[in-house]
């Protein structure tokens, strides 16, 4: 996650993790703050992947 794409801090929370104190940093991404980049998306091997996870090819 990154502030570069629009995540903003929404608080901190103290909690136990594996029996030890830890601090959890909360982030939120809203539709208004999302930074969308214009990049062409290419997908290769989708039919083989879908078959490998038990989904019918489209």
PQR file of N, CA, C, O and H, with PARSE charges and radii, in Angstrom:
ATOM      1  N   UNK A   1       0.838  -1.162   0.000 -0.4000 1.5000
ATOM      2  CA  UNK A   1       0.000   0.000   0.000 -0.0000 2.0000
ATOM      3  C   UNK A   1       0.887   1.230   0.000  0.5500 1.7000
ATOM      4  O   UNK A   1       2.004   1.224   0.517 -0.5500 1.4000
ATOM      5  N   UNK A   2       0.366   2.259  -0.583 -0.4000 1.5000
ATOM      6  CA  UNK A   2       1.197   3.428  -0.759 -0.0000 2.0000
ATOM      7  C   UNK A   2       0.362   4.699  -0.796  0.5500 1.7000
ATOM      8  O   UNK A   2      -0.760   4.712  -1.301 -0.5500 1.4000
ATOM      9  H   UNK A   2      -0.541   2.264  -1.003  0.4000 1.0000
ATOM     10  N   UNK A   3       0.929   5.758  -0.254 -0.4000 1.5000
ATOM     11  CA  UNK A   3       0.300   7.067  -0.365 -0.0000 2.0000
ATOM     12  C   UNK A   3       0.296   7.520  -1.817  0.5500 1.7000
ATOM     13  O   UNK A   3      -0.506   8.369  -2.208 -0.5500 1.4000
ATOM     14  H   UNK A   3       1.841   5.748   0.157  0.4000 1.0000
ATOM     15  N   UNK A   4       1.191   6.953  -2.612 -0.4000 1.5000
ATOM     16  CA  UNK A   4       1.299   7.315  -4.025 -0.0000 2.0000
ATOM     17  C   UNK A   4       0.001   7.040  -4.791  0.5500 1.7000
ATOM     18  O   UNK A   4      -0.322   7.758  -5.738 -0.5500 1.4000
ATOM     19  H   UNK A   4       1.842   6.264  -2.295  0.4000 1.0000
ATOM     20  N   UNK A   5      -0.742   6.006  -4.388 -0.4000 1.5000
ATOM     21  CA  UNK A   5      -1.993   5.689  -5.077 -0.0000 2.0000
ATOM     22  C   UNK A   5      -3.215   6.253  -4.365  0.5500 1.7000
ATOM     23  O   UNK A   5      -4.342   6.072  -4.828 -0.5500 1.4000
ATOM     24  H   UNK A   5      -0.479   5.423  -3.619  0.4000 1.0000
ATOM     25  N   UNK A   6      -2.999   6.941  -3.233 -0.4000 1.5000
ATOM     26  CA  UNK A   6      -4.097   7.628  -2.579 -0.0000 2.0000
ATOM     27  C   UNK A   6      -4.464   7.173  -1.182  0.5500 1.7000
ATOM     28  O   UNK A   6      -5.404   7.710  -0.596 -0.5500 1.4000
ATOM     29  H   UNK A   6      -2.084   7.088  -2.857  0.4000 1.0000
ATOM     30  N   UNK A   7      -3.748   6.193  -0.621 -0.4000 1.5000
ATOM     31  CA  UNK A   7      -4.049   5.772   0.748 -0.0000 2.0000
ATOM     32  C   UNK A   7      -3.732   6.908   1.706  0.5500 1.7000
ATOM     33  O   UNK A   7      -2.733   7.606   1.533 -0.5500 1.4000
ATOM     34  H   UNK A   7      -2.984   5.757  -1.097  0.4000 1.0000
ATOM     35  N   UNK A   8      -4.577   7.101   2.719 -0.4000 1.5000
ATOM     36  CA  UNK A   8      -4.326   8.091   3.763 -0.0000 2.0000
ATOM     37  C   UNK A   8      -4.451   7.406   5.121  0.5500 1.7000
ATOM     38  O   UNK A   8      -5.185   6.429   5.270 -0.5500 1.4000
ATOM     39  H   UNK A   8      -5.389   6.534   2.860  0.4000 1.0000
ATOM     40  N   UNK A   9      -3.731   7.925   6.099 -0.4000 1.5000
ATOM     41  CA  UNK A   9      -3.777   7.348   7.437 -0.0000 2.0000
ATOM     42  C   UNK A   9      -5.127   7.618   8.060  0.5500 1.7000
ATOM     43  O   UNK A   9      -5.680   8.710   7.921 -0.5500 1.4000
ATOM     44  H   UNK A   9      -3.135   8.718   5.978  0.4000 1.0000
ATOM     45  N   UNK A  10      -5.662   6.613   8.753 -0.4000 1.5000
ATOM     46  CA  UNK A  10      -6.949   6.777   9.425 -0.0000 2.0000
ATOM     47  C   UNK A  10      -6.841   6.432  10.907  0.5500 1.7000
ATOM     48  O   UNK A  10      -7.853   6.242  11.580 -0.5500 1.4000
ATOM     49  H   UNK A  10      -5.213   5.726   8.866  0.4000 1.0000
ATOM     50  N   UNK A  11      -5.625   6.354  11.407 -0.4000 1.5000
ATOM     51  CA  UNK A  11      -5.442   6.132  12.844 -0.0000 2.0000
ATOM     52  C   UNK A  11      -4.439   5.043  13.164  0.5500 1.7000
ATOM     53  O   UNK A  11      -3.888   4.379  12.285 -0.5500 1.4000
ATOM     54  H   UNK A  11      -4.802   6.508  10.860  0.4000 1.0000
ATOM     55  N   UNK A  12      -4.226   4.887  14.464 -0.4000 1.5000
ATOM     56  CA  UNK A  12      -3.326   3.883  15.018 -0.0000 2.0000
ATOM     57  C   UNK A  12      -4.079   3.093  16.064  0.5500 1.7000
ATOM     58  O   UNK A  12      -5.016   3.607  16.676 -0.5500 1.4000
ATOM     59  H   UNK A  12      -4.673   5.426  15.178  0.4000 1.0000
ATOM     60  N   UNK A  13      -3.685   1.856  16.279 -0.4000 1.5000
ATOM     61  CA  UNK A  13      -4.330   1.025  17.287 -0.0000 2.0000
ATOM     62  C   UNK A  13      -3.273   0.173  17.970  0.5500 1.7000
ATOM     63  O   UNK A  13      -2.460  -0.473  17.310 -0.5500 1.4000
ATOM     64  H   UNK A  13      -2.924   1.439  15.782  0.4000 1.0000
ATOM     65  N   UNK A  14      -3.291   0.178  19.299 -0.4000 1.5000
ATOM     66  CA  UNK A  14      -2.404  -0.706  20.063 -0.0000 2.0000
ATOM     67  C   UNK A  14      -3.124  -2.035  20.235  0.5500 1.7000
ATOM     68  O   UNK A  14      -4.313  -2.071  20.553 -0.5500 1.4000
ATOM     69  H   UNK A  14      -3.951   0.703  19.836  0.4000 1.0000
ATOM     70  N   UNK A  15      -2.400  -3.120  20.024 -0.4000 1.5000
ATOM     71  CA  UNK A  15      -2.997  -4.447  20.119 -0.0000 2.0000
ATOM     72  C   UNK A  15      -1.922  -5.459  20.484  0.5500 1.7000
ATOM     73  O   UNK A  15      -0.735  -5.133  20.502 -0.5500 1.4000
ATOM     74  H   UNK A  15      -1.435  -3.091  19.766  0.4000 1.0000
ATOM     75  N   UNK A  16      -2.335  -6.675  20.773 -0.4000 1.5000
ATOM     76  CA  UNK A  16      -1.391  -7.761  21.043 -0.0000 2.0000
ATOM     77  C   UNK A  16      -1.251  -8.603  19.782  0.5500 1.7000
ATOM     78  O   UNK A  16      -2.238  -8.983  19.152 -0.5500 1.4000
ATOM     79  H   UNK A  16      -3.300  -6.940  20.759  0.4000 1.0000
ATOM     80  N   UNK A  17      -0.011  -8.881  19.436 -0.4000 1.5000
ATOM     81  CA  UNK A  17       0.272  -9.754  18.291 -0.0000 2.0000
ATOM     82  C   UNK A  17       1.271 -10.802  18.762  0.5500 1.7000
ATOM     83  O   UNK A  17       2.379 -10.481  19.194 -0.5500 1.4000
ATOM     84  H   UNK A  17       0.790  -8.572  19.948  0.4000 1.0000
ATOM     85  N   UNK A  18       0.858 -12.059  18.668 -0.4000 1.5000
ATOM     86  CA  UNK A  18       1.680 -13.182  19.145 -0.0000 2.0000
ATOM     87  C   UNK A  18       2.074 -12.982  20.607  0.5500 1.7000
ATOM     88  O   UNK A  18       3.183 -13.322  21.018 -0.5500 1.4000
ATOM     89  H   UNK A  18      -0.042 -12.319  18.317  0.4000 1.0000
ATOM     90  N   UNK A  19       1.140 -12.422  21.386 -0.4000 1.5000
ATOM     91  CA  UNK A  19       1.366 -12.234  22.813 -0.0000 2.0000
ATOM     92  C   UNK A  19       2.229 -11.045  23.174  0.5500 1.7000
ATOM     93  O   UNK A  19       2.579 -10.874  24.342 -0.5500 1.4000
ATOM     94  H   UNK A  19       0.239 -12.145  21.052  0.4000 1.0000
ATOM     95  N   UNK A  20       2.581 -10.215  22.202 -0.4000 1.5000
ATOM     96  CA  UNK A  20       3.430  -9.050  22.461 -0.0000 2.0000
ATOM     97  C   UNK A  20       2.721  -7.783  21.983  0.5500 1.7000
ATOM     98  O   UNK A  20       1.938  -7.835  21.035 -0.5500 1.4000
ATOM     99  H   UNK A  20       2.297 -10.354  21.253  0.4000 1.0000
ATOM    100  N   UNK A  21       2.988  -6.647  22.630 -0.4000 1.5000
ATOM    101  CA  UNK A  21       2.353  -5.402  22.200 -0.0000 2.0000
ATOM    102  C   UNK A  21       2.799  -5.012  20.788  0.5500 1.7000
ATOM    103  O   UNK A  21       3.962  -5.171  20.419 -0.5500 1.4000
ATOM    104  H   UNK A  21       3.624  -6.604  23.400  0.4000 1.0000
ATOM    105  N   UNK A  22       1.858  -4.506  20.027 -0.4000 1.5000
ATOM    106  CA  UNK A  22       2.157  -4.066  18.666 -0.0000 2.0000
ATOM    107  C   UNK A  22       1.288  -2.852  18.346  0.5500 1.7000
ATOM    108  O   UNK A  22       0.231  -2.652  18.944 -0.5500 1.4000
ATOM    109  H   UNK A  22       0.913  -4.377  20.327  0.4000 1.0000
ATOM    110  N   UNK A  23       1.748  -2.057  17.402 -0.4000 1.5000
ATOM    111  CA  UNK A  23       0.983  -0.906  16.940 -0.0000 2.0000
ATOM    112  C   UNK A  23       0.534  -1.176  15.517  0.5500 1.7000
ATOM    113  O   UNK A  23       1.343  -1.492  14.645 -0.5500 1.4000
ATOM    114  H   UNK A  23       2.606  -2.220  16.916  0.4000 1.0000
ATOM    115  N   UNK A  24      -0.760  -1.048  15.292 -0.4000 1.5000
ATOM    116  CA  UNK A  24      -1.308  -1.249  13.959 -0.0000 2.0000
ATOM    117  C   UNK A  24      -1.621   0.118  13.358  0.5500 1.7000
ATOM    118  O   UNK A  24      -2.334   0.923  13.957 -0.5500 1.4000
ATOM    119  H   UNK A  24      -1.418  -0.791  16.000  0.4000 1.0000
ATOM    120  N   UNK A  25      -1.092   0.361  12.196 -0.4000 1.5000
ATOM    121  CA  UNK A  25      -1.337   1.608  11.470 -0.0000 2.0000
ATOM    122  C   UNK A  25      -2.485   1.365  10.509  0.5500 1.7000
ATOM    123  O   UNK A  25      -2.403   0.482   9.655 -0.5500 1.4000
ATOM    124  H   UNK A  25      -0.514  -0.293  11.710  0.4000 1.0000
ATOM    125  N   UNK A  26      -3.551   2.133  10.636 -0.4000 1.5000
ATOM    126  CA  UNK A  26      -4.708   1.947   9.766 -0.0000 2.0000
ATOM    127  C   UNK A  26      -4.645   2.922   8.600  0.5500 1.7000
ATOM    128  O   UNK A  26      -4.319   4.097   8.769 -0.5500 1.4000
ATOM    129  H   UNK A  26      -3.619   2.850  11.329  0.4000 1.0000
ATOM    130  N   UNK A  27      -4.960   2.416   7.421 -0.4000 1.5000
ATOM    131  CA  UNK A  27      -4.989   3.221   6.204 -0.0000 2.0000
ATOM    132  C   UNK A  27      -6.340   3.047   5.535  0.5500 1.7000
ATOM    133  O   UNK A  27      -7.007   2.027   5.708 -0.5500 1.4000
ATOM    134  H   UNK A  27      -5.224   1.461   7.284  0.4000 1.0000
ATOM    135  N   UNK A  28      -6.735   4.052   4.770 -0.4000 1.5000
ATOM    136  CA  UNK A  28      -8.007   3.976   4.047 -0.0000 2.0000
ATOM    137  C   UNK A  28      -7.786   4.496   2.629  0.5500 1.7000
ATOM    138  O   UNK A  28      -6.995   5.411   2.401 -0.5500 1.4000
ATOM    139  H   UNK A  28      -6.194   4.881   4.629  0.4000 1.0000
ATOM    140  N   UNK A  29      -8.498   3.895   1.694 -0.4000 1.5000
ATOM    141  CA  UNK A  29      -8.461   4.329   0.297 -0.0000 2.0000
ATOM    142  C   UNK A  29      -9.891   4.556  -0.141  0.5500 1.7000
ATOM    143  O   UNK A  29     -10.698   3.627  -0.168 -0.5500 1.4000
ATOM    144  H   UNK A  29      -9.140   3.152   1.880  0.4000 1.0000
ATOM    145  N   UNK A  30     -10.200   5.790  -0.484 -0.4000 1.5000
ATOM    146  CA  UNK A  30     -11.553   6.110  -0.942 -0.0000 2.0000
ATOM    147  C   UNK A  30     -11.544   6.276  -2.453  0.5500 1.7000
ATOM    148  O   UNK A  30     -10.493   6.473  -3.063 -0.5500 1.4000
ATOM    149  H   UNK A  30      -9.544   6.544  -0.462  0.4000 1.0000
ATOM    150  N   UNK A  31     -12.714   6.195  -3.040 -0.4000 1.5000
ATOM    151  CA  UNK A  31     -12.827   6.364  -4.495 -0.0000 2.0000
ATOM    152  C   UNK A  31     -12.319   7.739  -4.915  0.5500 1.7000
ATOM    153  O   UNK A  31     -11.701   7.876  -5.971 -0.5500 1.4000
ATOM    154  H   UNK A  31     -13.567   6.035  -2.545  0.4000 1.0000
ATOM    155  N   UNK A  32     -12.575   8.756  -4.096 -0.4000 1.5000
ATOM    156  CA  UNK A  32     -12.140  10.114  -4.430 -0.0000 2.0000
ATOM    157  C   UNK A  32     -10.632  10.301  -4.347  0.5500 1.7000
ATOM    158  O   UNK A  32     -10.069  11.120  -5.074 -0.5500 1.4000
ATOM    159  H   UNK A  32     -13.077   8.645  -3.238  0.4000 1.0000
ATOM    160  N   UNK A  33      -9.965   9.546  -3.461 -0.4000 1.5000
ATOM    161  CA  UNK A  33      -8.525   9.728  -3.299 -0.0000 2.0000
ATOM    162  C   UNK A  33      -7.692   8.780  -4.158  0.5500 1.7000
ATOM    163  O   UNK A  33      -6.474   8.936  -4.244 -0.5500 1.4000
ATOM    164  H   UNK A  33     -10.423   8.881  -2.870  0.4000 1.0000
ATOM    165  N   UNK A  34      -8.341   7.790  -4.803 -0.4000 1.5000
ATOM    166  CA  UNK A  34      -7.618   6.829  -5.629 -0.0000 2.0000
ATOM    167  C   UNK A  34      -6.979   7.520  -6.832  0.5500 1.7000
ATOM    168  O   UNK A  34      -7.650   8.215  -7.595 -0.5500 1.4000
ATOM    169  H   UNK A  34      -9.330   7.664  -4.734  0.4000 1.0000
ATOM    170  N   UNK A  35      -5.681   7.319  -6.987 -0.4000 1.5000
ATOM    171  CA  UNK A  35      -4.956   7.857  -8.137 -0.0000 2.0000
ATOM    172  C   UNK A  35      -4.896   6.759  -9.184  0.5500 1.7000
ATOM    173  O   UNK A  35      -4.295   5.708  -8.959 -0.5500 1.4000
ATOM    174  H   UNK A  35      -5.135   6.755  -6.368  0.4000 1.0000
ATOM    175  N   UNK A  36      -5.513   7.000 -10.314 -0.4000 1.5000
ATOM    176  CA  UNK A  36      -5.532   6.014 -11.405 -0.0000 2.0000
ATOM    177  C   UNK A  36      -4.532   6.438 -12.466  0.5500 1.7000
ATOM    178  O   UNK A  36      -4.501   7.595 -12.885 -0.5500 1.4000
ATOM    179  H   UNK A  36      -6.002   7.853 -10.497  0.4000 1.0000
ATOM    180  N   UNK A  37      -3.723   5.495 -12.889 -0.4000 1.5000
ATOM    181  CA  UNK A  37      -2.731   5.760 -13.921 -0.0000 2.0000
ATOM    182  C   UNK A  37      -3.202   5.168 -15.233  0.5500 1.7000
ATOM    183  O   UNK A  37      -3.871   4.134 -15.246 -0.5500 1.4000
ATOM    184  H   UNK A  37      -3.748   4.555 -12.549  0.4000 1.0000
ATOM    185  N   UNK A  38      -2.868   5.797 -16.310 -0.4000 1.5000
ATOM    186  CA  UNK A  38      -3.255   5.337 -17.638 -0.0000 2.0000
ATOM    187  C   UNK A  38      -2.169   4.411 -18.191  0.5500 1.7000
ATOM    188  O   UNK A  38      -1.199   4.863 -18.799 -0.5500 1.4000
ATOM    189  H   UNK A  38      -2.324   6.636 -16.299  0.4000 1.0000
ATOM    190  N   UNK A  39      -2.351   3.115 -17.968 -0.4000 1.5000
ATOM    191  CA  UNK A  39      -1.427   2.106 -18.476 -0.0000 2.0000
ATOM    192  C   UNK A  39      -2.246   1.037 -19.180  0.5500 1.7000
ATOM    193  O   UNK A  39      -3.305   0.636 -18.698 -0.5500 1.4000
ATOM    194  H   UNK A  39      -3.139   2.748 -17.474  0.4000 1.0000
ATOM    195  N   UNK A  40      -1.758   0.588 -20.302 -0.4000 1.5000
ATOM    196  CA  UNK A  40      -2.421  -0.506 -21.002 -0.0000 2.0000
ATOM    197  C   UNK A  40      -2.216  -1.790 -20.223  0.5500 1.7000
ATOM    198  O   UNK A  40      -1.111  -2.074 -19.761 -0.5500 1.4000
ATOM    199  H   UNK A  40      -0.898   0.914 -20.693  0.4000 1.0000
ATOM    200  N   UNK A  41      -3.269  -2.558 -20.080 -0.4000 1.5000
ATOM    201  CA  UNK A  41      -3.220  -3.819 -19.355 -0.0000 2.0000
ATOM    202  C   UNK A  41      -3.317  -4.967 -20.345  0.5500 1.7000
ATOM    203  O   UNK A  41      -4.232  -5.012 -21.167 -0.5500 1.4000
ATOM    204  H   UNK A  41      -4.167  -2.327 -20.455  0.4000 1.0000
ATOM    205  N   UNK A  42      -2.370  -5.896 -20.262 -0.4000 1.5000
ATOM    206  CA  UNK A  42      -2.360  -7.072 -21.124 -0.0000 2.0000
ATOM    207  C   UNK A  42      -2.392  -8.316 -20.239  0.5500 1.7000
ATOM    208  O   UNK A  42      -1.632  -8.426 -19.277 -0.5500 1.4000
ATOM    209  H   UNK A  42      -1.627  -5.859 -19.594  0.4000 1.0000
ATOM    210  N   UNK A  43      -3.270  -9.241 -20.573 -0.4000 1.5000
ATOM    211  CA  UNK A  43      -3.375 -10.484 -19.818 -0.0000 2.0000
ATOM    212  C   UNK A  43      -3.065 -11.645 -20.755  0.5500 1.7000
ATOM    213  O   UNK A  43      -3.647 -11.769 -21.832 -0.5500 1.4000
ATOM    214  H   UNK A  43      -3.887  -9.152 -21.355  0.4000 1.0000
ATOM    215  N   UNK A  44      -2.137 -12.491 -20.319 -0.4000 1.5000
ATOM    216  CA  UNK A  44      -1.770 -13.676 -21.097 -0.0000 2.0000
ATOM    217  C   UNK A  44      -1.976 -14.908 -20.228  0.5500 1.7000
ATOM    218  O   UNK A  44      -1.704 -14.875 -19.028 -0.5500 1.4000
ATOM    219  H   UNK A  44      -1.664 -12.390 -19.444  0.4000 1.0000
ATOM    220  N   UNK A  45      -2.449 -15.980 -20.818 -0.4000 1.5000
ATOM    221  CA  UNK A  45      -2.572 -17.247 -20.101 -0.0000 2.0000
ATOM    222  C   UNK A  45      -3.815 -17.367 -19.241  0.5500 1.7000
ATOM    223  O   UNK A  45      -3.883 -18.241 -18.376 -0.5500 1.4000
ATOM    224  H   UNK A  45      -2.670 -16.006 -21.793  0.4000 1.0000
ATOM    225  N   UNK A  46      -4.804 -16.505 -19.460 -0.4000 1.5000
ATOM    226  CA  UNK A  46      -6.008 -16.553 -18.629 -0.0000 2.0000
ATOM    227  C   UNK A  46      -6.757 -17.880 -18.747  0.5500 1.7000
ATOM    228  O   UNK A  46      -7.144 -18.428 -17.714 -0.5500 1.4000
ATOM    229  H   UNK A  46      -4.750 -15.796 -20.162  0.4000 1.0000
ATOM    230  N   UNK A  47      -6.985 -18.428 -19.942 -0.4000 1.5000
ATOM    231  CA  UNK A  47      -7.700 -19.712 -20.010 -0.0000 2.0000
ATOM    232  C   UNK A  47      -7.004 -20.823 -19.209  0.5500 1.7000
ATOM    233  O   UNK A  47      -7.670 -21.588 -18.511 -0.5500 1.4000
ATOM    234  H   UNK A  47      -6.670 -17.983 -20.780  0.4000 1.0000
ATOM    235  N   UNK A  48      -5.691 -20.914 -19.303 -0.4000 1.5000
ATOM    236  CA  UNK A  48      -4.956 -21.955 -18.562 -0.0000 2.0000
ATOM    237  C   UNK A  48      -5.047 -21.715 -17.059  0.5500 1.7000
ATOM    238  O   UNK A  48      -5.192 -22.666 -16.291 -0.5500 1.4000
ATOM    239  H   UNK A  48      -5.150 -20.293 -19.870  0.4000 1.0000
ATOM    240  N   UNK A  49      -4.964 -20.459 -16.632 -0.4000 1.5000
ATOM    241  CA  UNK A  49      -5.074 -20.150 -15.211 -0.0000 2.0000
ATOM    242  C   UNK A  49      -6.462 -20.507 -14.688  0.5500 1.7000
ATOM    243  O   UNK A  49      -6.589 -21.161 -13.652 -0.5500 1.4000
ATOM    244  H   UNK A  49      -4.847 -19.687 -17.256  0.4000 1.0000
ATOM    245  N   UNK A  50      -7.507 -20.077 -15.405 -0.4000 1.5000
ATOM    246  CA  UNK A  50      -8.878 -20.376 -14.985 -0.0000 2.0000
ATOM    247  C   UNK A  50      -9.089 -21.883 -14.866  0.5500 1.7000
ATOM    248  O   UNK A  50      -9.734 -22.345 -13.924 -0.5500 1.4000
ATOM    249  H   UNK A  50      -7.404 -19.546 -16.246  0.4000 1.0000
ATOM    250  N   UNK A  51      -8.556 -22.643 -15.804 -0.4000 1.5000
ATOM    251  CA  UNK A  51      -8.682 -24.098 -15.755 -0.0000 2.0000
ATOM    252  C   UNK A  51      -7.946 -24.647 -14.522  0.5500 1.7000
ATOM    253  O   UNK A  51      -8.432 -25.573 -13.872 -0.5500 1.4000
ATOM    254  H   UNK A  51      -8.032 -22.267 -16.569  0.4000 1.0000
ATOM    255  N   UNK A  52      -6.770 -24.072 -14.200 -0.4000 1.5000
ATOM    256  CA  UNK A  52      -5.977 -24.586 -13.082 -0.0000 2.0000
ATOM    257  C   UNK A  52      -6.659 -24.360 -11.732  0.5500 1.7000
ATOM    258  O   UNK A  52      -6.364 -25.068 -10.769 -0.5500 1.4000
ATOM    259  H   UNK A  52      -6.375 -23.320 -14.728  0.4000 1.0000
ATOM    260  N   UNK A  53      -7.562 -23.386 -11.650 -0.4000 1.5000
ATOM    261  CA  UNK A  53      -8.272 -23.148 -10.390 -0.0000 2.0000
ATOM    262  C   UNK A  53      -9.721 -23.651 -10.431  0.5500 1.7000
ATOM    263  O   UNK A  53     -10.526 -23.337  -9.555 -0.5500 1.4000
ATOM    264  H   UNK A  53      -7.801 -22.811 -12.432  0.4000 1.0000
ATOM    265  N   UNK A  54     -10.028 -24.428 -11.455 -0.4000 1.5000
ATOM    266  CA  UNK A  54     -11.323 -25.078 -11.522 -0.0000 2.0000
ATOM    267  C   UNK A  54     -12.451 -24.249 -12.110  0.5500 1.7000
ATOM    268  O   UNK A  54     -13.621 -24.572 -11.908 -0.5500 1.4000
ATOM    269  H   UNK A  54      -9.374 -24.684 -12.166  0.4000 1.0000
ATOM    270  N   UNK A  55     -12.119 -23.181 -12.839 -0.4000 1.5000
ATOM    271  CA  UNK A  55     -13.143 -22.369 -13.478 -0.0000 2.0000
ATOM    272  C   UNK A  55     -13.184 -22.661 -14.962  0.5500 1.7000
ATOM    273  O   UNK A  55     -12.149 -22.901 -15.583 -0.5500 1.4000
ATOM    274  H   UNK A  55     -11.168 -22.919 -13.004  0.4000 1.0000
ATOM    275  N   UNK A  56     -14.375 -22.642 -15.531 -0.4000 1.5000
ATOM    276  CA  UNK A  56     -14.516 -22.870 -16.966 -0.0000 2.0000
ATOM    277  C   UNK A  56     -13.923 -21.693 -17.729  0.5500 1.7000
ATOM    278  O   UNK A  56     -14.006 -20.548 -17.284 -0.5500 1.4000
ATOM    279  H   UNK A  56     -15.216 -22.447 -15.027  0.4000 1.0000
ATOM    280  N   UNK A  57     -13.341 -21.974 -18.852 -0.4000 1.5000
ATOM    281  CA  UNK A  57     -12.767 -20.928 -19.700 -0.0000 2.0000
ATOM    282  C   UNK A  57     -13.892 -20.148 -20.359  0.5500 1.7000
ATOM    283  O   UNK A  57     -14.917 -20.720 -20.731 -0.5500 1.4000
ATOM    284  H   UNK A  57     -13.274 -22.904 -19.214  0.4000 1.0000
ATOM    285  N   UNK A  58     -13.695 -18.805 -20.509 -0.4000 1.5000
ATOM    286  CA  UNK A  58     -14.724 -17.986 -21.159 -0.0000 2.0000
ATOM    287  C   UNK A  58     -14.267 -17.563 -22.525  0.5500 1.7000
ATOM    288  O   UNK A  58     -14.996 -16.866 -23.231 -0.5500 1.4000
ATOM    289  H   UNK A  58     -12.862 -18.341 -20.207  0.4000 1.0000
TER
END
